[in-house]
């Protein structure tokens, strides 16, 4: 049974949850459409959607959290409101979250992180990445829009360095996958999710990610 956005009996039915989070415009909605075959509701402009999108697959909940970070035309307090909503959601539901998929934009991630670092501030993407680990979640970084990269190996190595990993990036294949959601190139992420479900004895849910 698959349910859409208005989820009834949320606390009673959910056994496991997979959450997706990331900055606005990193391609989360496109990724989820490719992954679960459902159209994801988005606001007409960034920052409009303040509630998570929920999709049920039997007792597995797939959650698309609102995009975070600076958004053109959105006041700072609104950005903070979104950030706090995400933090509280993660804290409140950490016990049932099987996997957190943090989506980043391969083409802009390095520049964004370096710009924040130059100001002496922690980049919000890195802050969330560390927070997910602080609350003991299983985290996978989905590096989207890899078609924008001209020197893939070296640029992905730089991305993992900014996340606190040691290159080469290929040693982190269980925690980092390369995707291009727009072109439907999400096979590695799909297999990783299926692997996590298999590990907890839920092969009955694999059909939803075939």
NUMI-345520 format. One record per atom (N, C-alpha, C): residue in three letters; x negated, y, z. Coordinates in steps of 0.02 Angstrom, whole numbers, padded with zeros to 5 digits, always signed. Atoms other than C-alpha are relative to their C-alpha. Layout:
ALAXYZ ...
//
This chain:
UNK-00042-00060+00000 UNK+00000+00000+00000 UNK-00044+00062+00000 UNK+00038-00062+00003 UNK-00067+00170-00049 UNK+00047+00058+00013 UNK-00040-00059-00016 UNK+00002+00330+00026 UNK-00036+00063-00021 UNK+00030-00062+00023 UNK-00027+00507-00030 UNK-00016+00047+00057 UNK+00026-00052-00045 UNK-00056+00671+00060 UNK+00036+00001+00068 UNK-00037-00005-00062 UNK+00082+00665+00191 UNK-00001-00068+00035 UNK+00010+00065-00031 UNK+00023+00524+00301 UNK+00040-00006+00063 UNK-00041+00011-00060 UNK+00145+00455+00427 UNK-00034-00053+00044 UNK+00028+00049-00047 UNK+00090+00361+00582 UNK-00075-00004-00004 UNK+00072-00002+00012 UNK-00089+00415+00556 UNK-00039-00037+00054 UNK+00039+00029-00054 UNK-00155+00365+00727 UNK+00016-00074+00011 UNK-00020+00069-00012 UNK-00057+00202+00735 UNK-00026-00048-00053 UNK+00015+00046+00054 UNK-00102+00130+00566 UNK-00075-00005-00016 UNK+00070-00001+00023 UNK-00284+00178+00540 UNK-00044-00046+00042 UNK+00050+00041-00032 UNK-00414+00047+00581 UNK-00069+00027-00016 UNK+00063-00028+00022 UNK-00558+00117+00479 UNK+00013+00060-00045 UNK-00007-00061+00040 UNK-00588+00282+00391 UNK-00066+00014-00036 UNK+00058-00024+00037 UNK-00707+00343+00256 UNK+00014+00073-00016 UNK-00011-00072+00011 UNK-00728+00531+00249 UNK-00049+00026-00052 UNK+00041-00034+00050 UNK-00795+00642+00111 UNK-00003+00073+00019 UNK+00007-00070-00016 UNK-00865+00813+00147 UNK-00057+00031-00042 UNK+00051-00035+00038 UNK-00971+00945+00063 UNK+00021+00072-00013 UNK-00015-00069+00019 UNK-00980+01125+00004 UNK+00057+00002-00051 UNK-00047-00010+00054 UNK-00844+01195-00106 UNK-00036-00004-00067 UNK+00025+00004+00069 UNK-00871+01159-00290 UNK-00058-00049-00010 UNK+00052+00051+00012 UNK-00990+01011-00266 UNK+00027-00059-00039 UNK-00030+00054+00040 UNK-00867+00897-00357 UNK+00033-00055+00040 UNK-00032+00051-00042 UNK-00782+00805-00213 UNK+00066-00025-00031 UNK-00065+00019+00028 UNK-00611+00808-00296 UNK-00008-00044-00061 UNK+00012+00041+00059 UNK-00678+00741-00460 UNK-00026-00069+00019 UNK+00027+00064-00024 UNK-00775+00606-00368 UNK+00055-00045+00027 UNK-00053+00040-00030 UNK-00623+00549-00270 UNK+00049-00024-00053 UNK-00044+00021+00054 UNK-00516+00546-00426 UNK-00029-00060-00037 UNK+00034+00056+00034 UNK-00644+00432-00509 UNK-00002-00062+00044 UNK+00011+00055-00046 UNK-00665+00325-00354 UNK+00064-00037+00018 UNK-00061+00032-00024 UNK-00487+00293-00297 UNK+00058+00007-00049 UNK-00052-00005+00052 UNK-00388+00340-00454 UNK+00059+00043+00019 UNK-00054-00044-00022 UNK-00285+00471-00363 UNK-00020+00072-00011 UNK+00013-00071+00009 UNK-00270+00654-00404 UNK-00004+00033+00069 UNK+00011-00031-00066 UNK-00338+00756-00258 UNK+00025+00072-00003 UNK-00027-00068-00003 UNK-00245+00913-00209 UNK-00055+00049+00016 UNK+00049-00054-00013 UNK-00352+01070-00219 UNK+00036+00067+00000 UNK-00028-00067+00000 UNK-00316+01252-00184 UNK-00018+00037-00064 UNK+00014-00038+00061 UNK-00310+01380-00323 UNK-00064+00040+00004 UNK+00065-00033-00009 UNK-00462+01463-00249 UNK-00033-00029+00063 UNK+00035+00029-00058 UNK-00597+01407-00124 UNK+00024+00030+00065 UNK-00018-00024-00066 UNK-00549+01418+00058 UNK+00074-00001+00014 UNK-00072+00000-00010 UNK-00362+01401+00031 UNK+00021-00061+00040 UNK-00019+00063-00033 UNK-00349+01220+00087 UNK-00037-00008+00066 UNK+00029+00006-00067 UNK-00376+01205+00274 UNK+00016-00068+00031 UNK-00017+00065-00028 UNK-00304+01031+00299 UNK-00033-00055-00041 UNK+00029+00056+00037 UNK-00386+00866+00255 UNK+00052-00033-00045 UNK-00041+00041+00043 UNK-00316+00765+00111 UNK-00009-00072+00022 UNK+00003+00069-00024 UNK-00273+00587+00165 UNK+00028-00048-00052 UNK-00024+00054+00043 UNK-00253+00428+00063 UNK-00008-00066+00037 UNK+00001+00065-00034 UNK-00205+00260+00138 UNK-00007-00056-00050 UNK+00006+00063+00036 UNK-00260+00092+00069 UNK+00007-00054+00053 UNK-00016+00044-00057 UNK-00174-00030+00187 UNK-00019+00038+00064 UNK+00017-00035-00061 UNK-00255+00015+00354 UNK-00067+00038-00005 UNK+00060-00041+00012 UNK-00405+00103+00276 UNK+00022+00070-00022 UNK-00017-00069+00017 UNK-00394+00292+00270 UNK-00059+00033-00035 UNK+00049-00040+00036 UNK-00489+00394+00141 UNK+00017+00073+00011 UNK-00013-00070-00018 UNK-00506+00576+00195 UNK-00047+00047-00038 UNK+00037-00053+00034 UNK-00560+00724+00090 UNK+00004+00062+00044 UNK+00000-00058-00044 UNK-00612+00863+00209 UNK-00008+00064-00041 UNK+00006-00063+00036 UNK-00601+01047+00157 UNK-00073+00018-00014 UNK+00067-00022+00017 UNK-00753+01120+00070 UNK-00024+00053+00050 UNK+00027-00048-00048 UNK-00869+01218+00185 UNK-00052+00044-00033 UNK+00053-00044+00025 UNK-01000+01354+00166 UNK+00028+00067-00024 UNK-00020-00066+00025 UNK-00998+01531+00098 UNK+00039-00007-00065 UNK-00040+00000+00061 UNK-00863+01560-00032 UNK+00015+00071-00020 UNK-00012-00067+00025 UNK-00846+01714-00140 UNK+00073+00021+00014 UNK-00066-00027-00014 UNK-00700+01821-00084 UNK+00031-00024+00065 UNK-00025+00026-00063 UNK-00681+01731+00082 UNK-00038+00031+00057 UNK+00033-00033-00056 UNK-00716+01822+00245 UNK-00036-00051+00044 UNK+00043+00043-00040 UNK-00847+01754+00363 UNK+00039-00039+00053 UNK-00037+00035-00053 UNK-00722+01712+00500 UNK+00041-00058-00028 UNK-00037+00054+00032 UNK-00623+01606+00377 UNK-00046-00059-00013 UNK+00050+00053+00011 UNK-00780+01508+00331 UNK-00015-00036+00066 UNK+00013+00030-00066 UNK-00813+01480+00517 UNK+00059-00042+00023 UNK-00061+00038-00018 UNK-00633+01423+00541 UNK-00001-00068-00034 UNK+00004+00063+00036 UNK-00656+01291+00407 UNK-00053-00046+00030 UNK+00055+00038-00029 UNK-00821+01236+00481 UNK+00021-00031+00067 UNK-00021+00025-00065 UNK-00746+01219+00655 UNK+00053-00055-00007 UNK-00050+00052+00012 UNK-00598+01120+00587 UNK-00033-00066-00016 UNK+00034+00061+00020 UNK-00716+00995+00508 UNK-00036-00032+00059 UNK+00037+00025-00059 UNK-00823+00979+00665 UNK+00048-00035+00048 UNK-00048+00030-00047 UNK-00671+00947+00775 UNK+00030-00064-00028 UNK-00028+00061+00030 UNK-00599+00821+00652 UNK-00050-00058+00006 UNK+00051+00053-00005 UNK-00763+00724+00649 UNK-00008-00024+00072 UNK+00007+00019-00070 UNK-00779+00727+00838 UNK+00060-00041+00024 UNK-00061+00033-00024 UNK-00599+00675+00867 UNK+00009-00070-00030 UNK-00013+00063+00035 UNK-00604+00530+00743 UNK-00062-00042-00011 UNK+00063+00034+00013 UNK-00785+00471+00752 UNK+00003-00075+00014 UNK-00003+00071-00018 UNK-00738+00303+00832 UNK+00026-00043-00057 UNK-00029+00041+00053 UNK-00642+00247+00678 UNK-00033+00012-00068 UNK+00031-00016+00064 UNK-00752+00323+00541 UNK-00053-00052-00016 UNK+00047+00051+00023 UNK-00839+00182+00449 UNK-00059+00030-00037 UNK+00051-00029+00043 UNK-00935+00294+00330 UNK+00016+00073-00013 UNK-00006-00070+00018 UNK-00965+00479+00301 UNK-00040+00011-00064 UNK+00033-00014+00064 UNK-01005+00526+00120 UNK-00006+00075-00007 UNK+00012-00072+00008 UNK-01084+00698+00109 UNK-00022+00012-00073 UNK+00013-00013+00071 UNK-01079+00762-00070 UNK-00038+00066-00006 UNK+00038-00062+00012 UNK-01210+00888-00127 UNK-00008+00009-00075 UNK+00010-00018+00070 UNK-01240+00978-00291 UNK-00075-00003-00015 UNK+00071+00009+00015 UNK-01406+00919-00364 UNK-00031+00062-00029 UNK+00027-00059+00034 UNK-01426+01078-00465 UNK-00013+00060+00044 UNK+00005-00060-00041 UNK-01408+01203-00324 UNK-00026-00012+00071 UNK+00015+00015-00070 UNK-01452+01112-00163 UNK-00068+00028+00022 UNK+00067-00022-00020 UNK-01639+01151-00159 UNK-00003+00075+00009 UNK+00001-00073-00004 UNK-01616+01337-00194 UNK+00040+00025+00060 UNK-00041-00020-00056 UNK-01477+01351-00065 UNK-00036-00011+00066 UNK+00036+00016-00062 UNK-01578+01266+00071 UNK-00059+00047+00010 UNK+00058-00044-00005 UNK-01734+01368+00034 UNK+00019+00071+00017 UNK-00023-00068-00014 UNK-01636+01530+00037 UNK+00018+00008+00073 UNK-00018-00003-00071 UNK-01565+01491+00209 UNK-00062-00004+00044 UNK+00061+00008-00040 UNK-01735+01436+00274 UNK-00041+00064+00001 UNK+00038-00063+00004 UNK-01815+01598+00216 UNK+00029+00053+00047 UNK-00032-00047-00047 UNK-01689+01692+00324 UNK-00007-00024+00072 UNK+00008+00027-00067 UNK-01737+01585+00473 UNK+00063-00033+00027 UNK-00062+00031-00021 UNK-01568+01499+00476 UNK+00002-00072-00024 UNK-00009+00070+00020 UNK-01519+01316+00468 UNK+00053-00002-00055 UNK-00050+00006+00054 UNK-01432+01281+00301 UNK+00060-00042+00024 UNK-00059+00033-00025 UNK-01253+01228+00333 UNK+00004-00073-00024 UNK+00001+00069+00025 UNK-01276+01073+00224 UNK-00043-00044+00045 UNK+00046+00038-00043 UNK-01423+01016+00330 UNK+00029-00005+00070 UNK-00031-00001-00066 UNK-01331+01065+00489 UNK+00053-00055+00005 UNK-00051+00052+00000 UNK-01186+00951+00443 UNK-00031-00069-00005 UNK+00035+00064+00007 UNK-01303+00811+00390 UNK-00027-00023+00068 UNK+00027+00017-00066 UNK-01388+00817+00560 UNK+00056-00014+00050 UNK-00056+00009-00046 UNK-01222+00832+00652 UNK+00031-00069-00009 UNK-00028+00067+00013 UNK-01155+00675+00568 UNK-00041-00054+00033 UNK+00043+00049-00034 UNK-01305+00580+00633 UNK+00003+00008+00076 UNK-00004-00011-00072 UNK-01290+00660+00805 UNK+00060-00035+00031 UNK-00059+00034-00027 UNK-01117+00584+00825 UNK+00002-00073-00023 UNK+00010+00072+00014 UNK-01184+00415+00766 UNK+00043-00027-00056 UNK-00037+00025+00058 UNK-01096+00402+00599 UNK-00049-00029-00051 UNK+00037+00027+00058 UNK-01157+00299+00453 UNK+00009+00050-00057 UNK-00004-00056+00047 UNK-01200+00434+00326 UNK-00033-00020-00066 UNK+00029+00008+00066 UNK-01228+00422+00139 UNK+00005+00067-00036 UNK+00000-00062+00039 UNK-01278+00573+00035 UNK+00011-00019-00073 UNK-00014+00010+00071 UNK-01201+00572-00138 UNK-00025+00062-00038 UNK+00029-00056+00037 UNK-01310+00682-00248 UNK+00035+00004-00068 UNK-00042-00007+00059 UNK-01187+00741-00381 UNK-00032+00047-00052 UNK+00021-00044+00055 UNK-01215+00827-00549 UNK-00074-00010-00018 UNK+00071+00013+00015 UNK-01381+00741-00581 UNK-00017+00015-00073 UNK+00012-00018+00070 UNK-01359+00783-00765 UNK-00031+00070-00006 UNK+00029-00067+00001 UNK-01417+00958-00717 UNK-00076+00000+00013 UNK+00071+00004-00017 UNK-01590+00896-00667 UNK-00042-00016-00062 UNK+00045+00011+00057 UNK-01734+00903-00791 UNK-00057-00047+00019 UNK+00053+00044-00025 UNK-01863+00811-00683 UNK+00028-00038+00060 UNK-00041+00033-00050 UNK-01754+00690-00588 UNK-00040-00026+00059 UNK+00036+00032-00055 UNK-01882+00594-00486 UNK-00029+00051+00049 UNK+00032-00049-00045 UNK-01977+00745-00419 UNK+00052+00044+00035 UNK-00051-00043-00031 UNK-01820+00848-00388 UNK+00039-00037+00054 UNK-00033+00039-00052 UNK-01734+00708-00292 UNK-00047-00009+00060 UNK+00049+00002-00056 UNK-01894+00689-00190 UNK+00003+00063+00041 UNK-00004-00064-00036 UNK-01880+00874-00146 UNK+00065+00004+00041 UNK-00064+00000-00036 UNK-01698+00851-00096 UNK-00006-00041+00065 UNK+00004+00041-00060 UNK-01737+00709+00024 UNK-00047+00031+00052 UNK+00044-00035-00047 UNK-01879+00810+00100 UNK+00038+00053+00040 UNK-00038-00053-00034 UNK-01759+00951+00140 UNK+00053-00029+00046 UNK-00046+00034-00047 UNK-01646+00825+00225 UNK-00038-00034+00057 UNK+00041+00028-00054 UNK-01791+00769+00335 UNK-00026-00069-00013 UNK+00027+00065+00017 UNK-01837+00609+00243 UNK-00068+00007-00034 UNK+00064+00002+00035 UNK-02007+00561+00176 UNK+00010-00030-00070 UNK-00004+00030+00066 UNK-02019+00534-00012 UNK-00048-00060-00005 UNK-00046-00007+00056 UNK-02011+00438-00122 UNK+00072-00016+00019 UNK-00070+00005-00017 UNK-01823+00447-00122 UNK+00027-00071-00008 UNK-00027+00066+00015 UNK-01800+00270-00188 UNK-00002-00047+00061 UNK+00000+00042-00060 UNK-01841+00197-00016 UNK+00062+00012+00043 UNK-00059-00017-00039 UNK-01679+00276+00047 UNK+00064-00016-00038 UNK-00057+00015+00043 UNK-01561+00194-00078 UNK+00063-00021+00039 UNK-00059+00017-00040 UNK-01447+00134+00063 UNK+00032+00061+00033 UNK-00026-00061-00031 UNK-01423+00313+00122 UNK+00007+00058-00049 UNK-00004-00053+00050 UNK-01433+00413-00039 UNK+00013-00031-00069 UNK-00016+00025+00067 UNK-01353+00382-00209 UNK+00006+00058-00048 UNK-00004-00050+00052 UNK-01361+00477-00372 UNK+00063-00012-00041 UNK-00063+00007+00037 UNK-01196+00512-00460 UNK+00009+00059-00047 UNK-00024-00055+00042 UNK-01119+00615-00598 UNK+00075-00012-00007 UNK-00072+00015-00005 UNK-00934+00615-00553 UNK+00037+00020-00064 UNK-00035-00025+00060 UNK-00881+00715-00706 UNK-00005-00050-00057 UNK+00010+00050+00054 UNK-00951+00578-00820 UNK+00018-00071+00023 UNK-00020+00066-00025 UNK-00886+00436-00712 UNK-00057-00043+00023 UNK+00059+00039-00020 UNK-01060+00383-00659 UNK-00004-00003+00077 UNK-00004+00006-00073 UNK-01019+00330-00481 UNK-00008-00072+00024 UNK+00004+00072-00015 UNK-01057+00144-00486 UNK-00038-00017+00063 UNK+00040+00016-00059 UNK-01192+00145-00352 UNK+00037+00017+00064 UNK-00039-00019-00060 UNK-01081+00237-00229 UNK+00057-00050+00011 UNK-00054+00049-00007 UNK-00936+00119-00264 UNK-00025-00065+00030 UNK+00027+00063-00026 UNK-01045-00033-00232 UNK-00023+00007+00072 UNK+00022-00012-00068 UNK-01115+00044-00074 UNK+00060-00001+00048 UNK-00060+00000-00042 UNK-00939+00074-00005 UNK+00027-00071+00007 UNK-00022+00070-00003 UNK-00889-00104-00050 UNK-00044-00041+00046 UNK+00046+00036-00045 UNK-01044-00166+00040 UNK+00016+00013+00073 UNK-00018-00017-00069 UNK-00994-00073+00198 UNK+00063-00037+00021 UNK-00062+00036-00016 UNK-00820-00150+00191 UNK-00013-00074+00008 UNK+00018+00071-00006 UNK-00893-00323+00163 UNK-00033-00014+00067 UNK+00038+00009-00062 UNK-01007-00300+00313 UNK+00046-00005+00061 UNK-00046+00003-00057 UNK-00856-00277+00428 UNK+00055-00052-00012 UNK-00047+00054+00012 UNK-00764-00425+00353 UNK+00065+00021-00032 UNK-00062-00025+00031 UNK-00639-00325+00251 UNK-00003-00005-00076 UNK+00001+00011+00073 UNK-00658-00401+00078 UNK+00068+00010-00031 UNK-00067-00011+00026 UNK-00470-00382+00062 UNK+00010+00071-00026 UNK-00006-00069+00022 UNK-00499-00196+00034 UNK-00042+00016-00062 UNK+00045-00013+00056 UNK-00628-00215-00105 UNK+00038+00014-00065 UNK-00039-00008+00061 UNK-00491-00220-00237 UNK+00016+00074-00014 UNK-00016-00071+00009 UNK-00458-00035-00209 UNK-00058+00040-00029 UNK+00059-00035+00025 UNK-00634+00009-00267 UNK-00031-00038-00059 UNK+00025+00039+00056 UNK-00650-00106-00418 UNK-00008+00042-00063 
//
